[in-house]
């Protein structure tokens, strides 16, 4: 393990290490990793069939270590860590608010927020060769969107980033990464204590409580109209309105107490995955001109030749977002290469078993009481046995139906159907995990990401600028304290935008980037 660690950047996300361990020692797709005394023992699962038996049929409970961290950050019994009847009730309560049809009713509001982001991109592009932290601004965008969907409350983070809710969530995300650092000086520094949930959780709770007070005083549906995916006007109801239906119908005396951690969880989880995914999507599209050209061509064909007219068109015709298969494929491929997290479970008992994928023989799922059962997305998503020799390449075509699912690069088939098909193995794409505990907000994440790319990708070129990250020193962002040493290794899989741990997986240094006006539209 020490040799592997020495060969990788010191701030690399922990969920990446097992891939390199497995590769170095030619390990099978299910193996045991004992990190005592540095960490918990674990069963690493990179086999799709075994992953299904842990996450889908049956669904193992969430790991104790995950429950402890998430409870400190977001509150007890939040929907991510709740189990049994509590989880079932929460999921049933909020499922309608995250349905595809309901999320599409918010597209006009999503477009409004994307236009604010588009204006910021235009401002940056007008400043010749300016280096910015892309992740910061995209996070403000996604937080503003989720606050409207969940609370019908405008945070206006993109215009004024100072806000107890936004600041608290971002800084606590940094706390998760720092407290898990292999650098003991960082892990036990005063900053970890000062930036912890014991300081910021009360601020977050107070902010949400103030918003809930207003909603409970006026528990009516949202006071503005939307256009549904069918094109008809209707009332748009946010998640709090839908939850209030349950409160009113059941007269639940502890409703408020249970609702608070759910709101915090939705705001946190609802912005985090999308912001990182969009950073990597811009980055990967810039590094792969064939994909960027195909994406832009699709946008022009579906949304018309004038990018400036696209926002108004999506407001009145939200269904057009579902007519962008290449854009969706590009987002899926981004999530394959850069999954935001994995699922960490624990065996329901010491007698629980998993199946050896080679022999079919039963294996102990919990050799010891505190063993983590880790369905590792980075290993599954970058398995050459599953995805073929192009496993590390950005090829959205693998998520398109035949005959378009071939490598379009010169000498690889040219997109005309003459090349080998790109595999999309069944159940091997798992960024939102699968089964009953899959991510409730995945539809919102995919709608947001498509809308952002559809309204910005034709007008702007966005390129990572890791060679100029020094220009951002002293910018006061939460990233500054995590700046990577210039002497450290700077790439993983040939890419400087590797993942680091900041609650979920984030692009290193907040994705330093340069934005310019697109040379071709």
C-alpha positions as CSV (number, residue, x, y, z in Angstrom):
1,X,0.0,0.0,0.0
2,X,2.9,2.4,0.8
3,X,4.3,2.0,-2.7
4,X,1.0,2.8,-4.3
5,X,0.5,5.8,-2.0
6,X,3.9,7.2,-2.8
7,X,3.1,7.0,-6.6
8,X,0.0,9.2,-6.3
9,X,-0.8,12.8,-5.3
10,X,-1.1,13.2,-1.5
11,X,-4.5,14.8,-1.7
12,X,-6.1,12.2,-4.1
13,X,-9.6,11.1,-3.1
14,X,-9.4,7.9,-1.1
15,X,-11.9,6.1,-3.4
16,X,-9.3,6.2,-6.1
17,X,-6.5,4.3,-4.3
18,X,-8.0,0.8,-4.4
19,X,-8.0,0.9,-8.3
20,X,-4.3,1.3,-8.2
21,X,-3.8,-1.3,-5.5
22,X,-5.9,-3.8,-7.5
23,X,-3.9,-3.0,-10.7
24,X,-0.5,-3.3,-9.1
25,X,-1.2,-6.6,-7.4
26,X,-3.6,-8.0,-10.0
27,X,-6.3,-8.5,-7.5
28,X,-9.7,-10.0,-8.2
29,X,-12.8,-7.9,-8.4
30,X,-13.7,-8.6,-4.8
31,X,-10.8,-8.3,-2.3
32,X,-10.2,-7.5,1.4
33,X,-8.1,-4.5,2.4
34,X,-6.9,-4.2,6.0
35,X,-5.8,-0.6,6.8
36,X,-5.5,-1.1,10.6
37,X,-4.4,1.0,12.5
38,X,-4.7,3.8,9.9
39,X,-8.3,3.0,9.0
40,X,-11.1,0.5,8.9
41,X,-10.9,-2.9,7.3
42,X,-12.9,-3.2,4.1
43,X,-14.3,-5.5,1.5
44,X,-13.7,-3.8,-1.9
45,X,-16.3,-4.7,-4.5
46,X,-15.6,-4.0,-8.2
47,X,-17.8,-6.8,-9.5
48,X,-21.3,-5.8,-10.8
49,X,-23.0,-8.9,-9.7
50,X,-21.7,-8.7,-6.2
51,X,-22.5,-4.9,-6.1
52,X,-26.1,-5.8,-7.0
53,X,-26.3,-8.2,-4.1
54,X,-25.1,-5.6,-1.7
55,X,-27.0,-2.5,-2.9
56,X,-30.1,-3.9,-4.6
57,X,-31.1,-7.4,-3.5
58,X,-30.9,-7.1,-0.6
59,X,-29.8,-3.6,0.4
60,X,-27.1,-3.7,3.1
61,X,-27.4,-0.9,5.7
62,X,-25.2,2.2,5.4
63,X,-21.8,2.0,7.1
64,X,-21.6,3.3,10.7
65,X,-18.7,5.6,9.7
66,X,-20.8,7.2,7.0
67,X,-23.8,7.6,9.4
68,X,-21.6,9.3,12.0
69,X,-20.2,11.9,9.6
70,X,-23.5,12.6,7.9
71,X,-25.3,12.9,11.2
72,X,-22.8,15.5,12.4
73,X,-23.1,17.5,9.2
74,X,-26.8,17.3,8.5
75,X,-28.6,15.9,11.5
76,X,-29.8,12.6,12.7
77,X,-32.1,10.5,10.6
78,X,-31.5,12.4,7.4
79,X,-32.7,10.5,4.3
80,X,-29.1,9.5,3.3
81,X,-28.5,7.5,6.5
82,X,-32.0,6.7,7.8
83,X,-32.9,3.0,7.9
84,X,-36.0,0.9,8.1
85,X,-39.5,2.4,8.4
86,X,-38.0,5.9,9.0
87,X,-36.3,5.8,5.6
88,X,-39.3,4.3,3.9
89,X,-41.6,7.1,5.2
90,X,-39.1,9.8,4.2
91,X,-38.6,8.4,0.7
92,X,-42.4,8.1,0.1
93,X,-42.9,11.6,1.3
94,X,-40.3,13.2,-1.1
95,X,-40.4,10.8,-4.1
96,X,-43.2,12.9,-5.8
97,X,-41.1,16.0,-5.6
98,X,-38.2,14.4,-7.4
99,X,-40.2,12.7,-10.1
100,X,-39.1,13.5,-13.7
101,X,-42.4,15.2,-14.5
102,X,-42.3,17.4,-11.4
103,X,-38.6,18.3,-11.9
104,X,-39.4,19.4,-15.5
105,X,-42.0,21.8,-14.1
106,X,-39.1,23.8,-12.6
107,X,-37.1,24.1,-15.8
108,X,-38.1,27.8,-16.3
109,X,-36.7,28.6,-12.9
110,X,-33.6,26.6,-13.7
111,X,-33.1,28.5,-16.9
112,X,-33.4,31.8,-15.0
113,X,-30.5,30.8,-12.8
114,X,-28.4,29.5,-15.7
115,X,-28.8,32.9,-17.3
116,X,-27.2,34.5,-14.3
117,X,-24.3,32.0,-14.7
118,X,-24.1,32.7,-18.4
119,X,-23.7,36.4,-17.6
120,X,-20.8,35.5,-15.3
121,X,-19.2,33.4,-18.0
122,X,-19.6,36.4,-20.4
123,X,-17.9,38.7,-17.9
124,X,-15.0,36.3,-17.5
125,X,-14.6,35.8,-21.2
126,X,-14.4,39.6,-21.6
127,X,-11.4,39.7,-19.3
128,X,-8.6,38.5,-21.4
129,X,-7.1,35.2,-20.1
130,X,-8.4,35.6,-16.6
131,X,-8.0,32.6,-14.3
132,X,-11.0,31.7,-12.2
133,X,-12.1,28.9,-9.8
134,X,-14.8,27.3,-11.9
135,X,-16.2,25.1,-9.1
136,X,-17.0,28.0,-6.8
137,X,-19.2,29.8,-9.3
138,X,-21.0,26.6,-10.5
139,X,-21.6,25.7,-6.8
140,X,-23.4,29.0,-6.3
141,X,-25.5,28.2,-9.4
142,X,-26.5,24.8,-8.3
143,X,-27.2,25.9,-4.7
144,X,-29.5,28.6,-6.1
145,X,-31.3,26.0,-8.2
146,X,-31.8,23.5,-5.3
147,X,-33.0,26.3,-2.9
148,X,-35.8,27.1,-5.4
149,X,-36.8,23.5,-5.9
150,X,-36.7,22.6,-2.2
151,X,-37.8,25.8,-0.5
152,X,-39.0,28.3,-3.2
153,X,-36.5,30.6,-1.5
154,X,-34.1,32.7,-3.6
155,X,-30.6,32.5,-2.1
156,X,-29.0,34.7,-4.9
157,X,-25.7,33.1,-4.2
158,X,-24.4,33.8,-7.7
159,X,-24.8,37.5,-7.1
160,X,-24.0,37.6,-3.4
161,X,-22.0,34.6,-2.2
162,X,-22.1,35.6,1.5
163,X,-24.8,33.5,3.1
164,X,-24.8,31.4,6.3
165,X,-26.4,28.4,4.5
166,X,-24.1,28.4,1.5
167,X,-20.9,29.2,3.5
168,X,-21.7,26.6,6.2
169,X,-22.3,23.8,3.7
170,X,-19.2,24.6,1.7
171,X,-16.9,24.9,4.7
172,X,-18.2,21.8,6.3
173,X,-17.5,20.0,3.0
174,X,-13.9,21.1,3.4
175,X,-14.0,19.9,7.0
176,X,-14.8,16.3,5.8
177,X,-11.8,16.3,3.5
178,X,-9.4,17.8,6.1
179,X,-10.5,15.5,8.9
180,X,-9.7,12.5,6.6
181,X,-6.3,13.8,5.5
182,X,-3.3,11.5,5.7
183,X,-1.4,14.6,6.8
184,X,-1.7,14.5,10.6
185,X,-0.8,18.2,10.9
186,X,-3.8,19.1,8.8
187,X,-6.1,16.5,10.4
188,X,-5.5,17.8,13.9
189,X,-5.1,21.5,13.2
190,X,-7.3,24.1,14.9
191,X,-8.9,24.8,11.5
192,X,-10.6,21.4,11.6
193,X,-12.3,22.2,14.9
194,X,-13.2,25.8,13.9
195,X,-14.6,24.7,10.6
196,X,-16.6,21.7,12.0
197,X,-20.3,21.1,12.3
198,X,-20.3,22.2,15.9
199,X,-19.9,25.7,14.7
200,X,-21.7,25.8,11.3
201,X,-24.5,23.4,11.9
202,X,-26.4,25.8,14.2
203,X,-26.0,28.5,11.6
204,X,-27.4,26.3,8.9
205,X,-30.2,25.1,11.1
206,X,-31.1,28.7,12.1
207,X,-31.2,29.8,8.4
208,X,-33.4,26.9,7.4
209,X,-35.7,27.3,10.4
210,X,-36.3,31.0,9.5
211,X,-37.3,29.9,6.0
212,X,-39.5,27.1,7.4
213,X,-41.2,29.6,9.7
214,X,-42.3,31.6,6.6
215,X,-43.5,28.5,4.8
216,X,-45.5,27.3,7.8
217,X,-47.1,30.6,8.2
218,X,-48.2,30.5,4.6
219,X,-48.5,26.8,3.6
220,X,-50.0,27.5,0.2
221,X,-48.6,26.4,-3.1
222,X,-45.9,28.4,-4.8
223,X,-47.1,31.8,-5.8
224,X,-45.8,31.7,-9.4
225,X,-46.9,29.7,-12.4
226,X,-44.8,27.4,-14.5
227,X,-45.1,25.6,-17.8
228,X,-45.4,21.9,-17.4
229,X,-43.6,19.4,-19.6
230,X,-46.9,19.0,-21.5
231,X,-46.9,22.7,-22.3
232,X,-49.8,23.6,-20.0
233,X,-49.7,26.1,-17.2
234,X,-49.9,24.7,-13.7
235,X,-48.9,25.4,-10.2
236,X,-45.3,24.5,-9.3
237,X,-45.0,23.1,-5.9
238,X,-41.7,22.8,-4.1
239,X,-40.6,20.0,-1.8
240,X,-41.7,21.8,1.3
241,X,-45.2,22.3,0.0
242,X,-45.4,18.5,-0.7
243,X,-44.0,17.7,2.7
244,X,-46.6,20.0,4.3
245,X,-49.3,17.9,2.7
246,X,-48.1,15.0,4.8
247,X,-47.9,17.2,7.9
248,X,-51.5,18.4,7.5
249,X,-52.9,15.0,6.6
250,X,-51.2,13.2,9.5
251,X,-50.9,16.0,12.1
252,X,-47.4,14.7,12.8
253,X,-46.2,16.4,16.1
254,X,-42.5,16.0,15.3
255,X,-42.8,17.0,11.7
256,X,-40.6,20.1,12.1
257,X,-37.9,18.2,13.9
258,X,-37.8,15.6,11.1
259,X,-38.0,18.1,8.3
260,X,-34.9,20.2,9.2
261,X,-32.2,17.5,8.5
262,X,-34.0,16.6,5.2
263,X,-33.9,20.2,4.0
264,X,-30.2,20.5,4.9
265,X,-29.5,17.2,3.1
266,X,-31.3,18.2,0.0
267,X,-29.5,21.5,-0.2
268,X,-26.2,19.9,0.4
269,X,-26.5,16.8,-1.8
270,X,-28.6,18.6,-4.3
271,X,-25.9,21.0,-5.4
272,X,-22.7,19.0,-4.8
273,X,-22.8,16.3,-7.4
274,X,-24.0,18.6,-10.2
275,X,-21.4,21.3,-9.6
276,X,-18.5,18.9,-9.8
277,X,-19.9,17.0,-12.7
278,X,-20.3,20.3,-14.7
279,X,-16.7,21.2,-14.0
280,X,-15.5,17.9,-15.3
281,X,-17.9,18.1,-18.3
282,X,-16.5,21.4,-19.4
283,X,-13.0,20.0,-18.9
284,X,-13.5,16.8,-20.8
285,X,-15.3,18.5,-23.7
286,X,-12.4,20.9,-24.0
287,X,-9.9,18.0,-24.1
288,X,-12.0,16.1,-26.7
289,X,-12.9,18.3,-29.7
290,X,-14.9,15.6,-31.4
291,X,-17.3,15.4,-28.5
292,X,-17.6,19.2,-28.1
293,X,-18.4,19.5,-31.8
294,X,-21.0,16.8,-31.6
295,X,-22.6,18.4,-28.6
296,X,-22.7,21.9,-30.2
297,X,-24.2,20.4,-33.4
298,X,-26.9,18.7,-31.4
299,X,-27.8,22.0,-29.6
300,X,-28.0,23.9,-32.9
301,X,-30.2,21.2,-34.4
302,X,-32.6,21.0,-31.5
303,X,-32.5,24.5,-30.0
304,X,-31.9,26.5,-33.2
305,X,-28.8,28.2,-34.6
306,X,-28.9,31.3,-32.3
307,X,-27.6,30.4,-28.8
308,X,-29.1,33.6,-27.4
309,X,-32.6,32.4,-28.3
310,X,-32.3,29.0,-26.5
311,X,-33.3,30.2,-22.9
312,X,-36.7,31.5,-24.1
313,X,-37.2,28.4,-26.1
314,X,-36.5,26.1,-23.2
315,X,-38.9,28.1,-20.9
316,X,-41.8,27.6,-23.3
317,X,-40.8,24.1,-24.6
318,X,-39.1,22.2,-21.7
319,X,-39.6,18.9,-23.5
320,X,-36.8,19.9,-25.9
321,X,-34.3,19.1,-23.1
322,X,-35.3,15.4,-23.5
323,X,-34.3,15.6,-27.2
324,X,-30.6,16.0,-26.5
325,X,-29.3,12.4,-26.3
326,X,-25.7,13.3,-27.0
327,X,-25.7,15.9,-24.2
328,X,-27.1,13.3,-21.8
329,X,-24.5,10.8,-23.0
330,X,-21.7,13.3,-22.4
331,X,-23.0,13.8,-18.8
332,X,-23.2,10.1,-18.3
333,X,-19.7,9.6,-19.6
334,X,-18.4,12.4,-17.3
335,X,-20.1,10.6,-14.3
336,X,-18.5,7.3,-15.3
337,X,-15.0,8.8,-15.3
338,X,-15.5,11.0,-12.3
339,X,-18.1,9.4,-10.0
340,X,-19.0,11.8,-7.2
341,X,-18.9,9.1,-4.5
342,X,-19.3,5.3,-3.9
343,X,-21.6,3.5,-1.5
344,X,-20.2,2.3,1.7
345,X,-22.3,-0.3,3.5
346,X,-21.9,-2.7,6.4
347,X,-23.0,-6.3,6.7
348,X,-26.3,-6.8,8.5
349,X,-24.6,-9.5,10.6
350,X,-21.3,-11.3,11.1
351,X,-22.8,-14.3,9.3
352,X,-23.7,-12.4,6.2
353,X,-22.0,-13.5,3.0
354,X,-21.3,-12.3,-0.5
355,X,-20.5,-14.4,-3.6
356,X,-17.0,-15.0,-5.0
357,X,-17.5,-13.9,-8.6
358,X,-15.0,-16.5,-9.9
359,X,-16.1,-19.7,-8.0
360,X,-19.6,-18.7,-6.7
361,X,-18.5,-19.8,-3.3
362,X,-19.7,-17.7,-0.3
363,X,-17.3,-15.2,1.2
364,X,-17.7,-13.5,4.6
365,X,-19.1,-10.0,4.1
366,X,-17.9,-8.9,7.5
367,X,-14.7,-10.7,8.6
368,X,-14.7,-8.3,11.6
369,X,-17.4,-6.3,13.2
370,X,-16.3,-2.9,11.9
371,X,-15.6,-4.0,8.3
372,X,-16.8,-1.6,5.6
373,X,-18.5,-3.1,2.5
374,X,-17.4,-0.8,-0.2
375,X,-19.0,-0.9,-3.7
376,X,-16.3,1.1,-5.4
377,X,-17.5,3.1,-8.4
378,X,-14.1,4.2,-9.5
379,X,-13.0,0.5,-9.8
380,X,-16.2,-0.5,-11.6
381,X,-16.3,2.5,-13.9
382,X,-12.7,2.1,-14.9
383,X,-12.6,-1.6,-15.3
384,X,-11.1,-2.6,-18.6
385,X,-12.8,-6.0,-18.3
386,X,-16.2,-4.2,-18.3
387,X,-15.7,-1.2,-20.5
388,X,-12.9,-2.4,-22.9
389,X,-9.6,-0.8,-23.9
390,X,-11.1,2.7,-24.2
391,X,-12.0,2.6,-20.5
392,X,-10.0,5.8,-19.7
393,X,-11.2,7.7,-22.8
394,X,-14.0,10.2,-22.9
395,X,-16.4,8.7,-25.4
396,X,-20.1,9.8,-24.9
397,X,-20.9,7.5,-27.8
398,X,-20.8,4.5,-25.6
399,X,-24.1,5.7,-24.1
400,X,-25.9,6.1,-27.4
401,X,-28.0,3.4,-29.1
402,X,-26.7,1.5,-32.1
403,X,-25.4,2.3,-34.6
404,X,-24.1,5.5,-33.0
405,X,-22.3,3.6,-30.2
406,X,-18.9,3.4,-31.9
407,X,-15.6,5.3,-31.4
408,X,-15.9,8.2,-33.8
409,X,-12.2,9.2,-33.7
410,X,-10.1,8.9,-36.9
411,X,-9.1,5.4,-37.5
412,X,-11.5,4.1,-34.9
413,X,-14.6,3.7,-37.0
414,X,-15.4,7.3,-37.8
415,X,-18.9,7.2,-36.4
416,X,-20.2,5.4,-39.5
417,X,-20.8,2.1,-37.9
418,X,-17.6,0.5,-39.2
419,X,-15.8,0.4,-35.8
420,X,-16.3,-1.8,-32.9
421,X,-19.2,-1.1,-30.6
422,X,-18.4,0.6,-27.4
423,X,-19.6,-1.5,-24.5
424,X,-22.2,-0.3,-21.9
425,X,-22.2,-3.3,-19.5
426,X,-25.5,-3.9,-17.8
427,X,-25.7,-2.4,-14.3
428,X,-22.1,-1.2,-14.5
429,X,-22.9,2.5,-14.6
430,X,-23.6,3.4,-11.0
431,X,-22.8,7.0,-10.1
432,X,-26.2,7.4,-8.4
433,X,-26.0,3.8,-7.2
434,X,-28.9,1.4,-7.8
435,X,-31.7,-0.3,-5.9
436,X,-34.1,1.1,-3.3
437,X,-31.4,3.4,-1.9
438,X,-30.5,5.1,-5.2
439,X,-30.1,8.9,-5.2
440,X,-33.5,10.5,-5.0
441,X,-32.2,13.6,-6.7
442,X,-30.6,12.0,-9.8
443,X,-33.3,13.3,-12.2
444,X,-32.8,16.9,-11.0
445,X,-29.0,16.5,-11.4
446,X,-29.3,15.3,-15.0
447,X,-31.9,18.0,-15.9
448,X,-29.7,20.7,-14.4
449,X,-26.5,19.5,-16.1
450,X,-28.3,19.3,-19.5
451,X,-29.8,22.8,-19.1
452,X,-26.4,24.3,-18.2
453,X,-24.6,22.8,-21.1
454,X,-27.4,23.5,-23.5
455,X,-27.3,27.2,-22.7
456,X,-23.5,27.7,-22.4
457,X,-21.5,25.2,-24.4
458,X,-22.0,26.9,-27.8
459,X,-21.0,30.4,-26.6
460,X,-18.0,29.7,-24.5
461,X,-14.8,27.7,-24.4
462,X,-13.9,26.6,-20.9
463,X,-10.4,25.2,-20.4
464,X,-8.7,24.1,-17.2
465,X,-5.7,26.1,-16.3
466,X,-3.8,24.1,-13.7
467,X,-0.5,25.5,-15.0
468,X,-1.7,28.9,-13.7
469,X,-3.2,27.9,-10.4
470,X,-0.7,30.1,-8.7
471,X,-2.6,33.2,-10.0
472,X,-5.4,32.3,-7.6
473,X,-3.2,32.4,-4.4
474,X,-4.8,34.7,-1.8
475,X,-8.3,34.6,-3.4
476,X,-9.8,33.8,0.0
477,X,-11.7,30.7,-1.2
478,X,-12.1,27.5,0.8
479,X,-9.7,26.0,-1.7
480,X,-6.7,28.1,-0.7
481,X,-5.9,26.0,2.4
482,X,-6.0,22.9,0.3
483,X,-3.6,24.1,-2.4
484,X,-1.5,21.3,-3.8
485,X,2.3,21.7,-3.4
486,X,4.1,22.5,-6.6
487,X,6.5,19.7,-5.7
488,X,3.7,17.1,-5.4
489,X,2.6,14.7,-8.2
490,X,0.1,16.6,-10.3
491,X,-1.8,14.0,-12.5
492,X,-3.8,10.9,-12.1
493,X,-4.6,8.8,-15.3
494,X,-2.9,11.6,-17.2
495,X,-5.3,14.3,-16.0
496,X,-4.4,17.2,-13.6
497,X,-8.1,17.6,-12.6
498,X,-8.1,14.5,-10.4
499,X,-10.6,14.0,-7.6
500,X,-10.0,15.2,-4.0
501,X,-12.2,14.6,-1.0
502,X,-14.4,17.6,0.0
503,X,-17.5,15.9,1.4
504,X,-17.9,14.3,-2.1
505,X,-15.3,14.1,-4.9
506,X,-14.3,17.5,-6.2
507,X,-11.9,18.6,-8.9
508,X,-8.5,19.6,-7.5
509,X,-8.0,23.2,-6.5
510,X,-11.6,24.0,-7.5
511,X,-10.9,23.6,-11.3
512,X,-8.8,26.7,-12.2
513,X,-10.0,27.6,-15.6
514,X,-9.9,30.2,-18.4
515,X,-13.2,31.2,-20.1
516,X,-13.2,32.6,-23.6
517,X,-15.8,33.2,-26.3
518,X,-16.2,30.1,-28.5
519,X,-14.3,30.2,-31.7
520,X,-16.9,28.1,-33.4
521,X,-20.7,28.3,-32.7
